Amino acid sequence: MKTIAEQLNIKDFPFRIKDKQGNVLYQEDSNRYWSKMEYDSVGNRIYYEDSIGNIIDNRPKDDVITIEGIKYKRIEQ
């Protein structure tokens, strides 16, 4: 599977995607190491996952998650 940078043909690293508040949602380096994050409505990191399998999940266990004022229904996989 291609990383996001590979899909976008990015050659300038580190590659980062940020939200409106400046929180890094996704980052990748030239060695294909990537990490992605989610934040709550006040900017606290509630989820982290990286390409080597580390996952820290502090998301609320509710059925609904609010991100930037938008409500999403959470589905367990």
Helices and strands as residue ranges (DSSP letters): H 4-7, E 15-18, E 24-28, E 34-39, E 45-50, E 55-57, E 64-67, E 70-73
